[in-house]
Amino acid sequence: MPLNHLEKFRDLREKNAVLIKEAKEGGRKVVGIYCTYCPRELVLAAGAIPVSLCGTREAPIAHAERELPRNLCPLIKSSYGFALTDTCPFFHFSDLVIGETTCDGKKKMFERLHRLKEVHVMNLPNSADTAASLTLWHGEMIRLKSRLEAFLRVSITEEKLREAIHLVNEEKRALKDLYDLNRRKPALLSGLDMMMASFQAGFHVDRREVIRMIDGLVAEIRDAAAKGHIAGGEKTPRVLLTGTPIGMGSEKVIEIVESLGALVVAMENCGGYKTVDLRIDESDPRDPLLLLAEKYLRIPCSVMSPNRGRLELLDRMVDDFRIDSVIDLTWQACHTYNIESFDVSTLVKEKRGLPFIQIETDYSQADRETLRVRLEAFVEMMEEGHRGNCGH
């Protein structure tokens, strides 16, 4: 059954490349960001357009490797390659770029970006659990606010900031509604479609419009479900994908898994379920910058030590989405996620008794057949579990 609202997301990035050019010509400012730790609320309160700059495609990596080592994370190389070649319209139109010290590779990459753009780097604490960490991160919110006000020549008032907090809360609510469709069994949305819609939505110039689009898609899928629409079936193996960020151009693991007859019904990673529950209580009268600091420190990212929140979230998602197995995707040279994979494996296999596999790869297609062989055996193991009445 075709979903008309879903089709609207497919070329959203390309359409918004035109819209962002028009917005710039109309006097709007654009701020590029690289991570979920960047407070979009501050950018919106400054009247600017926040755009994601994380590279998810292989094409610009060769250009980046002229300056960066080959054994570096593909996300970093892709991001830098797009900047270096000026082939990303969203980087091209950015007036200011906000980075964050989530890993050593990105930290050094931001040094090089200074030659191409104005860059502001936020210093992230190593732990989220201490009072000192909150003090540091609150200070970074204050510092970013000052930089945005000075650079963009605006005043970020408390009223504007609280309006932006409401807007981001609504966007997270809409995305959670979309992802939660797959709590149903059979699921209502394939992993590829879910990833495509959420990834493309991140490029929309108008955040209010993208909320309306997501709400429209959710309503359409619910209506279609009432008429019998499903993705997969009762016996389709249900996969939870965790690990490093993915996007259009780096979705090969999802493609392979779903071509083998399984379904990625949930994604815990950045751009997925990791941040949708992190919403600020809008009735809280305290300093909005402190509220932002508290919210963003709750992101269960592997950069934090310890990172108990990720395991707690995965444990809940196994039940909520009736998961049959877990795939942990790690980009090559992403050491924090690679190390955490042992703890994720222990949770999935020993506590939950489910099949688990870690996939370490990059953006290239060179290992596609090797991955297919490994994942085919993994899917067969899930199917055997269903036949043995071991599924959910």
N, C-alpha and C positions, 0 to 999 in steps of 0.2 A: 504494500500500500504506500504510494508516494506521499511524502510529507512536505507540503509546500513551504512551510516556515523553515524547514531544515535547509532547503535549497538556497534560501536567502543568505545563509551564512557562508556558502562556498567561495564566493568571490568578494567577500567583505574586505579583506586586506587590500585587494587591488582598488576597489571603489574608494576606500578611505585614504589611499595614497593620493588620490585626486582631491578628496575633501580636505585633507590636511594642507595641501598646497593652497587651496582656496582660503582656508582659515588663516594661514600665514599672510596671504596677500591682503586679508581683511584686518590684519593687525594683531591676531591672536599669537600668543607665545606657546612654544612646544617644549616639553621637558622629557627627555629620554630616560628610561629606568631599566635596570637589569635584574631586579630581584624582588621577591615578595616582601622582603624586609623594608623596601622603600615605601614610605607613607604616602600613598596616592592622595590621601585626604589633604595634605599640605599643598600639593601641586594644584589640586582642584580649587582649594581655597584661595590660591594665588591667581585664579582666573586662567591658568594655563591648561594645556592638553597633555595628559600623561600618555606616553606611548612606550610599548615594550620593545627593547632592542636585543633581546637574547637571540643569538643565531641558532637556527635549527636545521640549516641546510649545509650540504657538503661543498657546494660550488665554490665559496670564497676561501675555503681552508688552505688551498695551495698558496694563495697570495699571502695569507697570514704567516705561513711557515717560512717565508723569506725573512721574517723577523723573530718569530716565536719558535720554540723547540717543537719538533714533530711529536714527541711523547707528552704532549699537553692535552688537557681535556678538550674534546671537539667543540663543546659549547663555547668555550673561550676563544678558540681559534676561529670558529665560524663568526662569532660576534665581532671580533677584531678584523677579520677579513672583509666583512660587509662595510665596516667603517673605513678601512684602508682603501678599498676600491670605490667607495662612494656609490655603492649599488643598492643601498637600502634607503628608500625615500624617507623613512621615519627617522633614521639617523641624520640624513641630509638636512631635514627641516628642524631638527632639534636645536634650540637656542642654548640649552644647558643639559648636561648629562649627569645623572646622580648614580654614583657607584656605592658599593658597600664592601667591607672587608670580610666577606664570607669565606674566601679561600685565598691562599697565597698567589695562585695563578691569576685570579681576577684582580687582585690588589696590584700586581706588577703590570697587568694589562692596562689598568686605569692610568698608570704612569705614562704609558705610551700614547693613550688617547688624548692626553693633555696637548699634544702637538696638533690635534685635529679639531678639538672642541673645548669649550669651557667645561670642566669636570669638577663636581663636588663629591668627595668621598666621605661616607658616614662610617665611623669607627664602631664596629659591632663588638660587644663583649663576648668573651669565650663561653660564659655560662649565663643561663637565664634565671638562676635560682637565688641569687644573692641581692641584698639591698644595694650593694655597690654597683652591680650590673644595671639595675633599674636607674640609679642615679646617673651613670654614664650614658645610658641610652636616652634618658630624658634630656640630658644636656645636648645630645646629638640632635634631638628634635628641635630644641631651641636654636642650635647653630644652623640647622637647615632652614628653619623659618626666617632667620635673619638673612641668610644668603639669598633665598628666593625673593625676599622683599627688596633687598639692595639690587640684585641683578635684574629683576623684572620690573623694578620701580613701582611696586604695589604695596598696599598695606593688608596684611592678613589679619582680619578682625576675628574675635571669638565667634561672632554670628556666622561669618563665612565658613569658619572651620567646623562649626557644629552642623551647618548645612551639608558640608562635604562629608562629614561623618555619617550623616543620614543616607546620603547617596551611595556611599561605599557599602554601608550596611545592607541597603536594598539590593545592590548588585550581588553581594554574597548570598543573600536570601534567595534570589532568583537562581543562581548557579546551584545552590543546594537543592532547590526544588527539581532542577533538571537532573542532577546526579541521582537523587532519591527515587526517580522513576524506576531505576534498576534494582530497587529493593524488592520489587515484584518478581515472582517466578511463574512463568517465563519472564525474562527481562523485556524491556520495551525499546531499548536503544543499543546499538552495537558500540563497541569500544571505539572504533574508527569514527563513527558519527559523533559520539560524545566528545572525543578529543578535538575533532575538527570544529565543532560548534563553539566550544569553550575557548579554543586557541584563537579562532578568527574574531571572536567577540572582543578580545583584548586590544584589537586595533581600531575599534570604533571611536570616532572623534567625539560623539555625543553619548555620554554614559547613560543618560536618561533613556535615549532611544534604544540602546543595547539592552537595557533592563526590559523595556517593552517587547523587544524581539525575543528575548529568552522566555519571558512569560507567555508570549504567543506560541512559541514552540512547545512549551510544556502543556499548554491547554490543548493544542492540536494533537499531541501524542496521547493525552488522556482520552480525548474524544475518539481517536483511532483505536485505542485499546478497548473501549466499550463496544467497538464494532468488530473486535477480534484481532487487531494488530498486535503482533509480538515480534521480538528479535530472538531467533533461536527457538528452542522448545523446552519442554519439561526436563528432558534428559541431556540437554546441552551443558557440557562442563562450564562452570562459572569461575572465572579467573579474577583475582585481585592483583593489579599491577602496582608495585611500589618502587621507590628508588629515585633516580635522577629525573630532571625535567625532560619532557618531550614536546614535540610540536610538529607542524606540517613540514615534512622533509626528513624527520627522524623517527617516523612511526613504524619502521620495518618490523619490530617485534610484535606489535599489535596486528599488523597485516598478516604476518606468518601464522600467528596463533589462531586468528579467526578464519584463515583459509584452511586450517586443519580441522575445523569443526567445533572449536571451543569459542567462548565469548568472554571478552574482557568487560565485565559488568561494573567494575569500579576501579578508579585510579587514586591512589593515596598521594601521589607525588605533587610537586609544585604545578599549579595550574589545574590540579584536581581537587581532591577532598581535603587536602592538608590545611587549608585556611578558611573554608566556608563557614565553619562554626565560630570563627574568631570575629565576633561583632561586639561593638562597644554599646554599653547601656547608655542610651541617649538621655536618660533622666539623671545620670550621675552629674552632680554640680561641680565636680573638681576640675582642675586645670585640664583643658582638652589635650594639651601636649603630653601631660602625664598619662592620660587615658590612652593616647596613641602609643606611648612607650610601653605601657603594660600590655596592650593588645599585641604589638609586633614581637615582643619578647616571648609570647606564648606560641609562636610558630614552631612546630616540632621538627626543625631542620637538623640534619646531621652535623652541621657546623657547631652546634651547641654540645657542651660536654658537662654533665651527662645529658642524654636526650631521651628521657623516659617517655615523653609525650608521644613520640612516634610509635613506640611499641603499644602504648595504651590505645592509641587511635586505631592501629591495625587490628588489635584484639577485638575492639568494638565492631569494626567494619566486617570482620569475618562472620559475625553473627547477623549484623544488620543486612548484609547483602547475600547471605547464605552461600558463602564462598566454598568452592571445592578445592582450590589450590592457589598458591601465591607465586608470582614471578617477581623477582627483585632485579631491576634493570640498573646497571652501573655503567656510566660512561668511563672509558679508559682514562686513567690518571685522576679520577675523582676519589681521593684516598679516604675521605670521611665516610662516604657512602659504602665504599668497598669494605672498610673495617666494620661498619655497623651491620653488614650483611650476616655476619656470624650470629649476632643477637636476634636478628629477624628470623634466621633459619631455626634457631633454638625455639623461639616463640611458636613458629608455624608447625614445625615437625614434632617437637616434644610436648608442648602444652596443648596445641590444637589437633595434633595427629593428622595433618594434611600434607599433601605433596608440596614440595618447595624446590625451586630452581633459581640460581643466580645466573644472569646473563651479563657478561662484561663485553662491551663492544664499542664501536664508534659510529660515525655517520655514514661511513662508506657502505657499499653493497657487496664488497669483496667476500665477506663471510656469510652471505645470505644463505647459501646452500648448507653450510655447516650448522648454522642456527636452525634451519628447517629440520635437519636430521635430529638434533637434540630436542627441539620442541615437539616434533612428531612423537618421539618416544615418551615425552612428558604427557602429552595429550592422551596417548594410549593408556598410560598409567591411570589417568583420571577416569577414563571410560571403563577400565577394568574395575575401578572402585565403585562406579555406579552399578555395574553388573553384579558386584558382590554386596550390594546394598550398603555401601560405605558413604554414599553421597548424602546431601542434605535434602 
